């Protein structure tokens, strides 16, 4: 419709536009295709007489090809629009590749049970292609599945019929200080080694406190995992890299965002005390912000050159619309 408005007079062609919209809303696509083809032919003919800009004629030519393809498809029937296309699993089973299914316990039970034939006997994969084609399993095919423990929020156990056909191996989170320090270094390569060790000490202390004395807003023990730490490190990296913000401030903001949000008030104060004592190297008795922590955050490097607004000291990316601030 926008192309019609740029090409023809809206007032003189109002009846045509209303008719085209009506056919479209009614789902009469064959009529829509015919109307678009007639309009495109008119524009292309007038374009040859230099009555329209060249760029506009090219857009109409492209639209005409699409309308012509639609008309051909509709003449053959809607069934010709769809055909079965084998996915990555089908190709891997046929060619002997290895496949990794991440978060497998979030898959629907029906989908997981459909994989059962791959694990039995010679093994094959039955396709829903209308013909019930079976793809034999290649001898070199391997299927690896990963999942988080079902005790995590929103997680569940896979169906027993699926679990009984696979070999399960439990892998604990890295807990050694050297392994955790390497994780911190991956996210914050410019962080001094001594500061990285402080972050690791805080993480281990927070996990121990979560097991023994911390509570969330519902009175349950909070779950701190490597994912919590990685999310915090991403926030630190976004605020620190190339922005000029003080390191202490960035560490406190990132860790607070991920380790404090779900806690009740006493637990909140306890973890905040850990952040300032271990990470920011402040006295445990003094939880007041240093001058660098009171100052508003500078714009993160990732937002430079883009539209952003600072709200309550934090930078948020803006959309394309105008910002209307209502003063009360």
C-alpha positions as a printed Julia matrix, in Angstrom:
328×3 Matrix{Float64}:
   0.0     0.0     0.0
   2.86    2.36    0.72
   4.16    1.73   -2.8
   0.75    2.59   -4.26
   0.64    5.8    -2.23
   4.06    6.86   -3.56
   3.09    6.1    -7.16
  -0.55    7.08   -7.63
  -2.78    9.86   -6.37
  -4.54    8.74   -3.2
  -7.65   10.77   -3.95
  -8.06    9.62   -7.54
  -7.37    5.98   -6.7
  -9.22    5.7    -3.38
 -11.77    3.26   -4.84
  -8.98    0.96   -6.1
  -7.16    0.99   -2.73
 -10.37    0.19   -0.84
 -11.09   -2.66   -3.25
  -7.55   -4.06   -2.88
  -7.74   -3.91    0.93
 -11.13   -5.63    0.88
  -9.86   -8.49   -1.27
  -6.82   -8.88    0.98
  -8.84   -8.95    4.21
 -11.24  -11.47    2.69
  -8.33  -13.75    1.78
  -9.05  -13.7    -1.95
  -5.38  -13.84   -2.87
  -5.9   -14.69   -6.52
  -7.78  -11.42   -6.99
  -5.08   -9.57   -5.04
  -2.4   -10.99   -7.32
  -4.32   -9.94  -10.44
  -4.8    -6.38   -9.13
  -1.11   -6.04   -8.25
  -0.08   -7.39  -11.66
  -2.32   -4.91  -13.47
  -0.94   -1.99  -11.43
   2.66   -3.13  -11.91
   2.22   -3.48  -15.68
   0.87    0.06  -15.83
   3.81    1.48  -13.84
   6.39   -0.44  -15.88
   4.84    0.76  -19.13
   4.78    4.38  -17.93
   8.32    3.95  -16.63
   9.51    3.14  -20.12
   8.08    6.52  -21.08
  10.02    8.11  -18.19
   6.89    9.08  -16.27
   8.19    7.49  -13.03
  11.64    7.43  -11.33
  13.82    4.47  -12.2
  14.07    3.27   -8.57
  10.29    3.23   -8.22
   9.88    1.19  -11.39
  12.42   -1.34  -10.11
  10.44   -1.81   -6.91
   7.27   -2.4    -8.92
   9.12   -4.91  -11.12
  10.18   -6.84   -8.03
   6.62   -6.76   -6.69
   5.3    -7.97  -10.04
   7.56  -11.02   -9.95
   6.32  -11.91   -6.48
   2.68  -11.47   -7.52
   3.28  -13.61  -10.59
   4.81  -16.37   -8.45
   1.85  -16.2    -6.08
  -0.6   -16.55   -8.97
   1.23  -19.62  -10.3
   1.2   -21.25   -6.87
  -2.5   -20.59   -6.37
  -3.29  -22.11   -9.74
  -1.47  -25.32   -8.76
  -3.13  -25.48   -5.32
  -2.16  -24.56   -1.77
  -0.58  -27.98   -1.18
   2.26  -27.02   -3.48
   3.29  -24.33   -0.96
   4.59  -26.92    1.49
   7.11  -29.72    1.26
   9.03  -31.73    3.84
  12.63  -30.57    4.4
  14.9   -32.72    6.52
  16.64  -30.94    9.39
  20.04  -31.21   11.03
  19.13  -34.37   12.97
  17.97  -36.16    9.83
  21.16  -35.28    7.98
  23.34  -36.29   10.95
  21.63  -39.68   11.34
  22.07  -40.35    7.62
  25.67  -39.1     7.3
  27.11  -40.21   10.65
  27.65  -36.79   12.22
  27.54  -35.94   15.93
  24.64  -33.91   17.36
  24.43  -31.97   20.63
  20.95  -31.27   22.05
  21.23  -28.57   24.72
  18.6   -28.16   27.47
  17.1   -31.46   26.33
  14.74  -31.65   29.32
  12.92  -28.56   28.02
  11.87  -30.46   24.9
   8.34  -31.78   24.7
   7.92  -35.42   25.82
   6.49  -36.29   22.39
   9.62  -35.0    20.63
  11.97  -36.86   22.97
  10.04  -40.12   22.72
  10.15  -39.83   18.92
  13.94  -40.2    19.18
  13.55  -43.61   20.81
  13.83  -45.54   17.54
  17.33  -44.11   17.05
  18.55  -45.99   20.14
  16.96  -49.38   19.5
  18.5   -52.2    17.49
  19.89  -51.09   14.14
  18.23  -47.75   14.77
  16.31  -45.51   12.4
  14.55  -42.17   12.35
  10.96  -42.1    11.1
  10.1   -38.92    9.21
   6.73  -37.18    9.19
   6.9   -36.57    5.45
   3.55  -38.1     4.57
   5.16  -41.35    3.41
   6.57  -42.52    6.75
  10.12  -42.69    5.39
  12.68  -44.27    7.74
  16.27  -42.97    7.72
  18.67  -45.72    8.88
  21.14  -44.71   11.58
  24.72  -44.4    10.37
  27.25  -46.41   12.45
  29.2   -43.22   13.19
  26.16  -41.23   14.4
  26.34  -40.01   18.01
  23.79  -38.05   20.03
  24.86  -36.0    23.07
  22.3   -34.35   25.34
  22.87  -31.67   27.99
  20.55  -30.46   30.71
  20.59  -28.54   33.96
  19.42  -30.36   37.11
  15.65  -30.69   37.34
  15.82  -28.94   40.71
  16.53  -25.65   38.92
  13.68  -23.22   38.26
  11.49  -24.25   35.31
  13.36  -27.53   34.75
  11.95  -31.07   34.73
  13.16  -34.62   34.23
  13.0   -36.08   30.7
  10.5   -38.91   30.16
  11.63  -42.18   31.77
  11.36  -43.99   28.43
  13.92  -41.56   27.0
  16.25  -41.48   30.02
  16.43  -45.29   30.18
  17.97  -45.41   26.68
  20.88  -43.03   27.29
  23.99  -43.18   29.47
  23.87  -40.37   32.02
  26.92  -38.57   33.4
  26.66  -35.89   36.1
  29.17  -33.04   35.81
  29.53  -30.71   38.79
  30.1   -26.98   38.41
  33.74  -25.91   38.64
  34.44  -25.12   42.29
  38.23  -24.87   42.4
  39.54  -21.33   42.77
  41.83  -21.69   39.73
  38.93  -22.8    37.49
  36.69  -19.96   38.64
  39.5   -17.44   38.19
  39.82  -18.57   34.58
  36.09  -17.96   34.06
  36.44  -14.44   35.48
  39.45  -13.79   33.24
  37.48  -14.84   30.15
  34.79  -12.24   30.81
  37.12   -9.55   32.18
  40.53  -10.04   30.55
  41.74   -6.61   31.73
  40.81   -7.2    35.36
  43.9    -7.34   37.6
  44.64  -10.84   38.89
  44.26   -9.79   42.52
  40.78   -8.37   41.8
  39.81  -11.56   39.97
  40.72  -13.58   43.07
  38.49  -11.3    45.16
  35.55  -11.95   42.83
  36.13  -15.71   43.18
  36.29  -15.44   46.97
  33.04  -13.5    47.02
  31.3   -16.06   44.79
  32.37  -18.98   46.98
  31.38  -17.11   50.15
  27.97  -16.22   48.68
  27.33  -19.85   47.69
  28.22  -21.04   51.17
  25.95  -18.41   52.74
  23.11  -19.41   50.39
  23.33  -23.0    51.61
  23.3   -22.09   55.29
  21.63  -18.78   56.15
  20.33  -16.71   53.21
  16.67  -16.56   52.19
  14.86  -15.17   49.17
  11.59  -13.24   49.26
   9.61  -16.5    49.53
  11.64  -17.78   52.48
  13.6   -20.35   50.44
  17.32  -20.77   49.95
  18.53  -18.78   46.91
  20.23  -20.68   44.1
  23.6   -19.2    43.12
  25.3   -20.99   40.25
  28.0   -20.38   37.68
  25.27  -18.86   35.5
  24.63  -16.21   38.18
  28.33  -15.33   38.25
  28.58  -15.16   34.45
  25.58  -12.85   34.21
  27.14  -10.54   36.77
  30.46  -10.55   34.89
  28.69   -9.61   31.64
  27.17   -6.58   33.36
  30.57   -5.6    34.78
  32.16   -5.93   31.35
  29.46   -3.82   29.69
  29.87   -0.98   32.23
  33.65   -1.11   32.51
  35.17   -1.81   29.09
  35.99    1.45   27.37
  33.55    3.53   29.42
  35.92    5.06   31.97
  33.75    4.02   34.92
  35.57    3.21   38.17
  36.33   -0.5    38.55
  34.95   -0.7    42.1
  31.67    0.81   40.96
  31.32   -1.6    38.03
  32.03   -4.64   40.2
  29.55   -3.56   42.86
  26.81   -2.81   40.29
  27.23   -6.09   38.4
  27.36   -8.33   41.46
  24.51   -6.48   43.16
  22.25   -6.86   40.13
  22.61  -10.65   40.08
  23.23  -11.64   43.71
  20.91   -9.26   45.62
  17.71   -9.0    43.61
  15.86  -12.08   44.93
  16.89  -11.8    48.62
  14.88  -10.71   51.63
  16.08   -7.68   53.58
  18.4    -9.37   56.13
  19.99  -11.54   53.44
  20.3    -8.52   51.15
  22.32   -6.67   53.8
  24.5    -9.72   54.44
  25.45  -10.21   50.77
  25.95   -6.47   50.25
  28.36   -6.57   53.18
  30.25   -9.4    51.44
  30.45   -7.43   48.2
  31.96   -4.37   49.88
  34.26   -6.3    52.21
  35.69   -8.76   49.68
  35.28   -7.24   46.21
  35.37   -3.49   46.73
  37.9    -3.81   49.59
  35.89   -1.63   51.97
  35.54   -1.99   55.71
  32.8    -4.39   56.71
  31.4    -1.76   59.05
  31.22    0.94   56.4
  28.75    0.16   53.63
  28.57    3.75   52.44
  29.4     4.43   48.81
  32.74    5.98   47.94
  32.58    9.18   45.81
  33.18    7.17   42.64
  30.17    5.03   43.47
  27.89    8.01   44.02
  28.64    9.49   40.6
  26.28    8.51   37.73
  27.55    5.74   35.51
  29.08    6.85   32.25
  27.54    5.53   29.08
  28.72    1.94   28.37
  30.89    1.5    25.3
  28.26   -0.75   23.71
  25.77    2.16   23.66
  28.1     4.85   22.34
  26.87    6.22   19.05
  23.36    4.93   19.77
  20.31    6.54   21.31
  20.23    6.0    25.07
  18.7     7.66   28.11
  19.87    7.7    31.73
  17.19    6.81   34.27
  17.99    6.78   37.99
  21.68    6.72   37.12
  21.47    3.79   34.69
  21.73    3.83   30.9
  18.95    2.26   28.84
  18.87    1.93   25.03
  16.1     3.86   23.26
  13.84    2.79   20.43
  13.04    4.78   17.34
  10.13    6.71   18.85
  10.36   10.1    20.53
  10.75   10.28   24.29
   7.98   12.24   25.98
   8.85   13.17   29.55
   5.83   14.14   31.62
   6.66   16.54   34.44
   4.27   16.24   37.37
